[in-house]
Amino acid sequence: MNAEAVVNSSLYAREDKCCPMYLVFGVVVTLRDGSRWLIHDPLLVDGKCHVIAVNASCMSSVWYFIKDKTVTRSVFGDFVQTGNSIPIDSNGNDCENNSDKMMTLS
């Protein structure tokens, strides 16, 4: 699946279950075959960025849409690799910017 072509990416957010004042962001990628996958870091507590991809059908109504973008060159694996490549900042924020970085892929 890592080489599957992505045709669209959409940024979503939800409140963190533990800390409602914080948002958890995720990117939903739509593959050429029409399947949709949510890529995000579900743990947010381990000091490392470990994004996972799950079928987007598991998303509940607590996730809300922010923006989307047409993708012409990137493949599924590019999104996972980019999401895992964001360093932890000096404040110890875990993957704070990984979704923004994934949304820059074209």
N, C-alpha and C positions, 0 to 999 in steps of 0.2 A: 504494500500500500504506500510505502514511502515515495515511490516514483509516480504516484497518481497525480494527474494534472488538477490544479485547483482553479476554479472559474470565478469564485467569489469569496470574499472574506467579510465577516460582520463582527463588530465589536459589541459585546454585551457586558453588563455588570449586575451585581446583586450585593446586598448587604452581607457582611461577614456574620456568620452565626454566633461567633464568640464576642465580637466587638462590633455592634451595629453602627458605630460611627465610621467604620471603615468599609470600603467597597472592595469586592473581589471582581476582577475583570477576567474575561475569557474571550477567545476568538472562535467563531464558528466558521469553518471552511466548508464550502460546497464543492464536491468533486465533480468531474465531468459526468460521472454516472448518476448524478443527482443525490448521492448520499451526503449527509451533513454530519460533521464531527466537531465537538466542542473541545478546544485545546486550552487547558488552564492548569494552574497549580492548586490542587484542592487542599493542601496541608497548611501552607502559609505560616508555619511555625518552626520549621526545622533549620532555618538559617541558610538554606540552599534552595535553588530553583529546580524543581522537578516537575515539569509539565507533563500531563498525561493527555491522551486523546480518548474521548468516549463518544459513543453515538449521541448526537444532539437530541434524539427523541427523549432522553432522560431529563432534559431541562424542564424545570417547573416554571410557573408563572412568576416566581420571585426574580428571575432573570429579566432584565429589560434591555431593549435594543438601544444602541447609541448611534452607530453609523455603519455603512458598508462600503465596499470597494470592489470593483471588477479586477480580477487577477488574470494576467496573460502569460506570465513566464514561470512563476514559482510552482513547486510541487509540494505535496503534503509534508514530506520530510523536511523541507526548508522551514516550514512553520514550526515544527517540533524542535528542530535544531536552534532556530532563532529564539524561541521561547526559553530554552534551556541555557542560552549563552549570556544572559543578562547578569552582571555581577551584583553582589549584595552591596548596597551603598553604605556609607560611613555610619548611618543611623541604624543599620541592621535590617532595613526593609527588605523583605523577601519577595523578589520578583516583581517589585512595584511597577516596573516599566516594561515587562515582557510583552504584554498585549499591545502596547503602543508600538513597540519595535516590530512585532509580527504584522501589524497593520501597514507598515512601510514597504512590505514586500510587494513586488509587482508581478 
